[in-house]
Amino acid sequence: MKQKDFDVIIIGGSYSGLSASMSLGRSLRQVLVIDSGLPCNRQTPHSHNFITQDGEKPVVISAKAKLQVELYKTVQFYNGLAIRMQKIENGFEVSTESGEVFTSRKILFASGVKDLLPEIKGFAECWGISVLHCPYCHGYEVKNEKTAIIANGEMAFEYSKLISNWTKDLRLCTNGKSALTLEQTQILKEKGISIFEEEIDSFEHKDGYISNIVFKNQEKVEVKAIYARPPFEQHCSLPADLGCDINEQGLVKVDAMQKTNIPGIYASGDCTTQMRSVAIAVSTGSFAGAVINKDLIDEDF
């Protein structure tokens, strides 16, 4: 790649990064998108709750988006991993794993998060297929099915309330001793939600579609879907390395304009919000692109 200096470098070329790059490219900004090709939903067979794209495969949505963005000669793509970034006099310098160096006036992190999946046999294979994160994205497709929740404590209680909107055939697996209060336990039982405290050994499944939860005591519970919220970490460590504030949930902290606490650095998409969906990633990316362009205009006018 001959061009080395840009108006904006976007770290992450999935839905939010692509949306931002289109917004900026149409604003006549020289944009570089650096992407390593590992979106968190790469195993998910269908995307939902995104109008005009409901039911489409996530990989198809992103591929179509990239083809459209590539029509703008103002946007370039670099397949690789950004490993270092530093502030320089007129912006930022970004170094890649392969040794290339690029500079820009502004940085947008649209780098997403990495889910830290538990060591339950079958969990990784089912993740995004029948082990689900978001009922708004996937709940309709498993409505009224035999469903389990893997969670404990306050989160388990609130998650159970939420998922009961989509199915009443619900059981809660705390994967160890329950941390629910007596009152919460009583409420869940009154709602017909069974509570299993035995530790989980594995999932029986076929091609990611679960049929049974197997506990360590070899008891089995038949289910067609599971909801779980495993811990996660930032997919890219560079925001923290640069001093961007990370909130208590582990997300890059941004204001209403998608700005971090570091001047010239912005963030959008899954790395900034617990509301992880394609539609929200696209929305925040598009908005971040407009904000960055306006800031560049204000600086130059």
Salt bridges, closest charged atoms under 4 A:
ASP54 OD1 - HIS48 ND1 3.15
GLU100 OE1 - LYS4 NZ 2.40
ASP115 OD1 - ARG276 NH1 2.93
GLU141 OE2 - HIS48 ND1 3.67
GLU158 OE1 - LYS161 NZ 3.56
ASP169 OD2 - LYS146 NZ 3.69
ASP169 OD1 - ARG171 NH2 3.03
GLU199 OE1 - LYS216 NZ 3.11
GLU204 OE2 - LYS220 NZ 2.63
ASP270 OD2 - ARG276 NE 3.89
ASP295 OD2 - LYS259 NZ 3.28
ASP298 OD2 - LYS294 NZ 2.92
GLU299 OE1 - ARG105 NH2 3.06
GLU299 OE2 - LYS106 NZ 2.42
ASP300 OD1 - ARG105 NH2 2.89
